[in-house]
Amino acid sequence: MITGSIDYCAIGQRLRAYRIAASLKAEDVADSLKISRAAVYRLEKGEIVKIETLERLASLLGTSFASLLGIDTEYYSSGEGFFERMRQLEEQSTHIYSHFDPFSFLLTSPDYLTHLAMMLNESIESQKYSVILAILKDRKKQFYQSVPKVINLISLRNIERFLHIGLVGNLTISPGKKSERMLLARNEIYHLIDLIEQQSFASTIAITQEAIPSITFQIFYQNDNPISLAMSPFRLGELPNVTTGIASITSSQDAIKRYRHLFDKLWQNSAKDHHAIDLLKATLDKF
């Protein structure tokens, strides 16, 4: 039996994320473990009794027992599992410190998911992205319903590349389509400007002109308590990548402290409010 102070709900969430990452349905797991599909769903809700079950699940899902417990770092080699885990962490967070390339998916316009589907289909036509798109749709819906405060650090270099390339999945499209996709990218930056203008209190979006890490990250908090740090090679901007790379999630306080220090240092010297708007408008004028 499993006893002691263990966060069963969090274990269940990791099970679901790892199952999605492994492209397994609940019935696939049920067949492998010789249990019912309903039992799998109960496990993913945190209804876990036997430690042997977790050990078998870890082996089936290609992860470690320690990762399932949250003792060790979580690793995701596909966008499906990672974005599902992000959705879970966002759901339980009161505020998030975010740096994504070119900027957080949560800041994109209502039309962006359609544009992303188009780019993903252009990138590798043989892939199926319906699971990822469904998870991202849920993330956006959840964000608007619960509205955790997201403090977004955005690189001006990433914005410039975003505008220069446009919303494309590869670089072989026709010049006509290229112009159309650059216009779509411009519209996203106008949407970003609108969001900055709507800020009524403390700034939650800042634009930095300094060099910024190529790896993206989010730091999740519940009130003043840091929950997790997520680091990702996946990107949802121009030339998107949701298949290649290994994302990681850790609750290491040392890692969280170091990334928060980096974030605060970059944030301090970043453009905010009308300065950020002026910088974005000047960048739009250049393209």
VMD Tcl script that draws the C-alpha trace (Angstrom):
set ca {
  {0.00 0.00 0.00}
  {1.08 3.60 -0.59}
  {1.09 5.68 2.57}
  {2.55 8.93 3.80}
  {2.43 12.48 2.55}
  {2.11 11.97 -1.21}
  {0.32 14.21 -3.69}
  {-1.85 11.60 -5.38}
  {-3.56 14.13 -7.63}
  {-0.21 15.29 -9.02}
  {0.82 11.68 -9.67}
  {-2.41 11.15 -11.58}
  {-1.76 14.27 -13.65}
  {1.72 13.06 -14.54}
  {0.29 9.67 -15.51}
  {-2.10 11.34 -17.93}
  {0.62 13.55 -19.42}
  {3.00 10.61 -19.88}
  {0.22 8.50 -21.42}
  {-0.53 11.24 -23.93}
  {3.20 11.65 -24.62}
  {3.40 7.92 -25.35}
  {0.46 8.21 -27.80}
  {-1.48 5.65 -25.77}
  {-5.22 5.60 -25.19}
  {-6.68 4.65 -21.83}
  {-7.73 1.27 -23.26}
  {-4.14 0.62 -24.40}
  {-2.91 1.07 -20.84}
  {-5.81 -1.00 -19.51}
  {-4.96 -3.90 -21.86}
  {-1.28 -3.83 -20.90}
  {-1.99 -3.77 -17.17}
  {-4.96 -6.17 -17.39}
  {-7.29 -3.68 -15.72}
  {-10.41 -1.84 -16.86}
  {-10.39 1.46 -18.72}
  {-12.34 2.95 -15.80}
  {-9.51 1.91 -13.50}
  {-7.05 3.80 -15.70}
  {-9.14 6.95 -15.43}
  {-9.28 6.50 -11.64}
  {-5.50 6.25 -11.56}
  {-5.27 9.52 -13.51}
  {-7.53 11.12 -10.92}
  {-5.06 10.13 -8.21}
  {-6.89 7.06 -6.92}
  {-3.74 4.98 -6.47}
  {-3.43 2.14 -3.99}
  {-0.58 -0.19 -4.94}
  {2.98 0.96 -5.49}
  {3.45 -1.99 -7.84}
  {0.91 -0.41 -10.18}
  {2.99 2.76 -10.45}
  {6.14 0.76 -11.13}
  {4.40 -1.09 -13.97}
  {2.99 2.16 -15.33}
  {6.41 3.82 -15.28}
  {7.84 0.96 -17.32}
  {4.94 1.04 -19.78}
  {5.09 4.83 -20.23}
  {8.86 4.94 -20.65}
  {9.61 7.00 -17.57}
  {10.94 6.40 -14.06}
  {9.08 5.65 -10.86}
  {10.76 8.69 -9.27}
  {9.48 10.96 -12.06}
  {5.93 9.73 -11.57}
  {6.20 10.55 -7.86}
  {7.59 14.00 -8.63}
  {10.86 13.26 -6.87}
  {12.90 13.39 -10.06}
  {12.74 15.64 -13.12}
  {9.97 14.93 -15.62}
  {11.05 14.56 -19.25}
  {8.82 14.79 -22.33}
  {10.05 14.00 -25.83}
  {6.81 15.03 -27.55}
  {4.71 18.17 -27.56}
  {1.51 16.29 -26.68}
  {2.59 15.23 -23.21}
  {4.43 18.43 -22.43}
  {1.59 20.78 -23.40}
  {-0.87 18.67 -21.41}
  {1.41 18.97 -18.38}
  {1.60 22.71 -18.97}
  {-2.19 22.87 -19.01}
  {-2.31 21.05 -15.67}
  {0.25 23.35 -14.04}
  {-1.43 26.48 -15.41}
  {-4.74 25.30 -13.99}
  {-3.36 25.18 -10.44}
  {-1.19 28.32 -10.60}
  {-2.00 31.80 -9.36}
  {0.77 33.41 -11.37}
  {3.37 32.37 -13.93}
  {6.66 33.89 -15.11}
  {6.95 33.11 -18.81}
  {9.48 33.36 -21.62}
  {8.41 31.67 -24.86}
  {9.53 32.05 -28.45}
  {8.30 34.31 -29.97}
  {5.87 34.90 -27.07}
  {3.48 32.90 -24.92}
  {0.74 31.01 -26.76}
  {-1.66 32.37 -24.12}
  {-1.08 35.88 -25.54}
  {-1.98 35.00 -29.11}
  {-5.15 36.14 -30.86}
  {-8.33 34.00 -31.05}
  {-7.41 33.17 -34.67}
  {-3.94 31.90 -33.89}
  {-4.86 28.26 -33.32}
  {-6.16 28.09 -36.91}
  {-2.93 29.64 -38.16}
  {-0.88 27.20 -36.08}
  {-2.75 24.22 -37.54}
  {-1.91 25.54 -41.01}
  {1.79 25.92 -40.14}
  {2.00 22.46 -38.57}
  {0.43 20.86 -41.62}
  {3.01 22.63 -43.79}
  {5.91 21.51 -41.64}
  {5.47 17.71 -41.83}
  {2.38 16.70 -43.76}
  {2.46 13.08 -42.60}
  {2.05 14.02 -38.93}
  {-1.30 14.31 -37.15}
  {-1.61 17.23 -34.79}
  {-5.23 16.97 -33.62}
  {-4.25 15.96 -30.07}
  {-1.85 18.89 -29.65}
  {-4.33 21.38 -31.10}
  {-7.08 20.09 -28.78}
  {-4.81 20.48 -25.75}
  {-3.79 24.00 -26.80}
  {-7.43 24.93 -27.30}
  {-8.19 23.74 -23.76}
  {-5.21 25.71 -22.43}
  {-6.45 28.92 -24.01}
  {-10.04 28.35 -22.81}
  {-8.83 27.53 -19.33}
  {-6.66 30.64 -19.25}
  {-9.59 32.92 -20.07}
  {-11.79 31.23 -17.46}
  {-9.38 31.16 -14.52}
  {-6.97 33.91 -15.62}
  {-3.80 33.10 -13.68}
  {-1.57 36.16 -13.81}
  {1.10 35.58 -16.47}
  {4.15 37.84 -16.41}
  {5.56 37.65 -19.93}
  {9.13 38.44 -20.93}
  {9.41 38.80 -24.72}
  {12.56 39.06 -26.81}
  {12.57 41.79 -29.46}
  {14.86 39.60 -31.59}
  {12.22 36.87 -31.58}
  {9.56 39.40 -32.59}
  {11.73 40.62 -35.49}
  {12.24 37.07 -36.76}
  {8.52 36.37 -36.35}
  {7.66 39.38 -38.53}
  {10.40 38.69 -41.08}
  {9.46 35.05 -41.68}
  {5.70 35.22 -41.16}
  {3.36 32.45 -40.06}
  {4.83 29.67 -42.17}
  {5.53 26.00 -41.58}
  {8.36 25.87 -44.10}
  {10.30 28.31 -46.26}
  {9.30 26.93 -49.67}
  {5.89 28.62 -49.99}
  {5.20 31.00 -52.86}
  {6.01 34.74 -52.60}
  {2.28 35.49 -52.58}
  {1.65 33.23 -49.62}
  {4.74 34.58 -47.92}
  {3.28 38.11 -48.04}
  {-0.03 36.86 -46.66}
  {1.71 35.08 -43.78}
  {3.79 38.13 -42.93}
  {0.55 40.10 -42.67}
  {-0.85 37.48 -40.28}
  {2.27 37.87 -38.13}
  {1.79 41.65 -38.09}
  {-1.78 41.17 -36.89}
  {-0.51 39.10 -33.98}
  {1.83 41.92 -32.94}
  {-1.05 44.40 -33.14}
  {-2.99 42.05 -30.87}
  {-0.03 42.02 -28.48}
  {-0.01 45.84 -28.47}
  {-3.73 45.80 -27.63}
  {-3.04 43.53 -24.67}
  {-0.36 45.89 -23.35}
  {-2.71 48.86 -23.74}
  {-5.38 47.00 -21.75}
  {-3.11 46.54 -18.73}
  {-4.82 48.47 -15.95}
  {-2.42 47.85 -13.09}
  {1.07 46.34 -12.90}
  {2.80 45.49 -16.16}
  {2.53 41.87 -17.21}
  {4.26 42.16 -20.61}
  {7.79 43.48 -21.16}
  {10.03 43.58 -24.24}
  {13.76 43.00 -23.82}
  {16.44 43.94 -26.34}
  {19.08 41.92 -24.49}
  {20.25 38.45 -25.47}
  {17.81 35.90 -24.10}
  {18.14 32.11 -23.60}
  {17.23 30.03 -26.66}
  {15.43 27.56 -24.42}
  {12.02 28.74 -23.28}
  {10.76 28.42 -19.73}
  {7.86 29.04 -17.37}
  {7.95 29.28 -13.57}
  {4.71 28.33 -11.85}
  {3.60 29.69 -8.48}
  {0.74 29.08 -6.08}
  {0.59 32.39 -4.23}
  {4.17 32.85 -2.96}
  {5.10 29.19 -3.27}
  {7.02 28.09 -6.39}
  {5.57 24.86 -7.81}
  {7.59 23.95 -10.88}
  {9.94 25.13 -13.59}
  {9.20 23.97 -17.14}
  {11.87 24.21 -19.86}
  {11.10 23.47 -23.48}
  {12.67 23.18 -26.96}
  {9.20 23.16 -28.52}
  {7.89 26.28 -30.19}
  {4.53 27.42 -31.51}
  {5.59 30.41 -33.58}
  {6.85 30.57 -37.16}
  {8.46 27.30 -38.32}
  {6.85 25.51 -35.35}
  {8.37 22.44 -33.72}
  {6.28 20.12 -31.56}
  {8.03 16.83 -32.28}
  {11.79 17.20 -31.87}
  {13.51 17.78 -28.56}
  {13.16 16.95 -24.88}
  {11.26 19.22 -22.51}
  {11.70 18.98 -18.77}
  {9.78 19.94 -15.65}
  {11.37 20.14 -12.22}
  {10.41 21.26 -8.74}
  {14.06 21.84 -7.78}
  {14.14 25.00 -5.68}
  {17.69 25.74 -6.78}
  {16.71 25.58 -10.48}
  {13.62 27.75 -9.87}
  {15.68 30.29 -7.93}
  {18.28 30.58 -10.70}
  {15.72 31.00 -13.49}
  {13.73 33.51 -11.46}
  {16.92 35.51 -10.87}
  {17.59 35.50 -14.64}
  {14.00 36.53 -15.36}
  {14.07 39.39 -12.85}
  {17.38 40.68 -14.19}
  {16.07 40.79 -17.77}
  {12.70 42.19 -16.67}
  {14.28 45.08 -14.81}
  {15.90 46.51 -17.96}
  {13.00 45.72 -20.32}
  {10.59 48.13 -22.03}
  {7.13 48.20 -20.44}
  {3.79 49.96 -20.92}
  {3.97 52.76 -23.53}
  {7.71 52.18 -23.99}
  {6.99 48.58 -25.00}
  {4.22 49.74 -27.34}
  {6.52 52.30 -28.97}
  {9.20 49.63 -29.43}
  {6.77 47.20 -31.04}
  {5.34 49.88 -33.34}
  {8.83 50.92 -34.41}
  {9.61 47.27 -35.15}
  {6.44 46.97 -37.23}
  {7.51 50.03 -39.21}
  {10.82 48.35 -40.08}
  {8.95 45.46 -41.71}
}
mol new
graphics top color blue
foreach p $ca { graphics top sphere $p radius 0.5 }
foreach p [lrange $ca 0 end-1] q [lrange $ca 1 end] { graphics top cylinder $p $q radius 0.2 }
display resetview
